[in-house]
Every structure is written in structure tokens, then in C-alpha cells.
């Protein structure tokens, strides 16, 4: 049955393949096996947290005691400064899963006698992915870590208190006062990654998004024969022979009237806002799969009308089912987007899909380079 299955591509898609097949990089099949661990971490691209700077150390009240010198004078040292909490952009980090809900700076050490000052605390540097945006409690963007090594001072540590030696004056030679260390700053922030993934997968529950992500990458999203198995986004990396990597995100399923809070709602579509291109995955065995594309586009418009301008493709999945072949032809007639028939379960036509994904990626990179050159 599968040997006689014929895949028909639209003339537009065939022309695109012919033009780019000579110059486009080829996808690589990963030789490294998937992890056998049961722990599966989902992609975290948004986090709310509280940051507290470290408190400064207290000053010391002390009077030096020396043999045969009972008036040696005050020798209380100053306390050390508290540590800052700092966000630093790094290419070694890809999500916000490691960021704690409450981030605290270390406290400075107290001062001691013999004019020994307390040690300043080390700063708490939290590494975040390049492209992370920092917003305050009112939702205003106050930091954009767009380059490697950029830092954002989230909370300053408190200053150390002065010891009684600091308060010596001409009229007060033996002060019996000192300062407490100052408290660190306390703020609330929300941080999010401006670019979650290059490609976002949208579709009905059980349309095959997770199976497709497993077929093209080493990601291990949950796959089960019931709806809404994907509750949070998963990201997989597709590798090409020119050492380029494209991130593909599996987003939770949409259903009709999701914008009315049915199913999982549409709040998770904030992840789609941070994808360069969107791919609609539909079950080609449905009686009218083009209706699914219409519903998905409508729910996307209800969330953000600007998402319609993103590059888009339609993936007709499950073509291994006999009744899918006729539906694919009708789908191409009723949809104004390029349609790529695949079978994520059997791996049919996956190479064509990966080629089209690379074409979208390259075109977007060219547009970004042109915009950057115009700004310069």
C-alpha cells in the first residue's frame, strides 16, 4: 500500500525546490542516540522572579587594647558591601529553566576589631540567553540583552556600615557608635526570550506535531493517543551540513474557539510571537482538512493580527492513511499557502520539509541582514 503512494507537489513548490536544491544546505541525520532518561525538560522562555540585593555587613564597635597603652583608641572596622544581582547575556544558555523564582545576592561580612574591614560579597550573576528582554512590574521594557556579554543590574547590594573608627573627630576621640549595613534593593521582574525558535509548529491536538518534532530532531516531547499531550512548548534543533542549526518549537494544540478560553486557550501563543515562521500541521485524513487551516489562522488572528504576516507553510501529515491522498489534492486547491505532504510516523517526505524550512530560514536571514545594513 505504501509503495504505491504518490506524492504530488504544487508547481510553485517544485519550482522553489529546483531553484534552491543546488545551493541549499542539506539536513544531517543525528548519529547520537536520544537520552534514555525519563526526565524531559520543556522549553522555558518566560519567567517572573523577585531579585533581592545582598545586605551590607554591620560596622564594629571596638577599642584597641594594648599593653601599657590603655588609650590606644577605637579600632572598629567597616562592614563589607552586599552583592548585586546581575543578568548577563550568554550564548551558552538557551532557555530560562535555570533562573530561580527568587534570586538573592550574598551579604557582606561584618567588620571586626583591629580595623579589619568585612569582605565585600561576590555578585550573583545569572546567565540568560542572548536576546532576553527584561520588564519591570508594570510591564515596561527596561533592559534588552541583545549581545553576548551585556549585563543588566537587576538589584544593587547594600553598602556596608561604618565602624566606630570612622566616626573619630577632633572633639570625639572615642565614639561608641557604628552603622548597620544597608539592605539591598528588592524588585520584581519578568524576563522573556525575544526569539524562542526559528520555526513554530501549530495544529489541532493529535495532529502529529510532537511526532514530527521527534522525526526531525533529538527532542523527546510526549506522544500519546489522547489530546493535549503537549501542555508546554518543546524545542528541537535541526542540524545542516554547513554547521547551521534551526530551532523548531512544538506548541500546544489549538481547537475552535480557543480565544474564548476553550481547551488550553490562546495565552500560550505568546510563544508563537517569538518564532520567525509558522507551520500549520493538519491531519490529512480528516474529511475537510482545509477547515482546520482556516480555524488555526482565525485563532492566530484573534491573538495577534501581525502574526499573519509571518512566513507560513501547511504540512499535511498522516499521508500514510489511504484516504489522505485525495484530501491532499483538495487541500492544495482550498489553501493559498504551500502544502507539503508528509508522514511523520514513517518519515515520508521529511527531507523535502527540511529543505523548505531551510529556505524560509535563509530568506529571513537575508532580510535581517538588509535591515541591519540599512540601519548602519
Secondary structure, DSSP 8 states (H G I E B T S, - for coil): --TT------HHHHHHHHHHTTTS--B----S-----S-------EEEEEEE----------B--BTTBTT--B----------EEEEEETT--SSTT--SEEE-------BTTTB-------EEEEEETTEEEE-TTS-EEEEE-STT-EEEEE--------GGGG--SS-SS-----------EEEEEEEES--EEEEEEE-TTSSHHHHHHHHSS------SSS----S-EEEEEEBTTS-EEEEEE-----TTGGGT-TT-SGGGGTGGGEEEEEEEEETTSTTHHHHHHHHHHHHHHH-GGGGGSEEEEEEE-TTSTTHHHHHHHHHHH-SS-EEE-BTTTTBTHHHHHHHHHHHHHHHHHHHHHHHHHH-
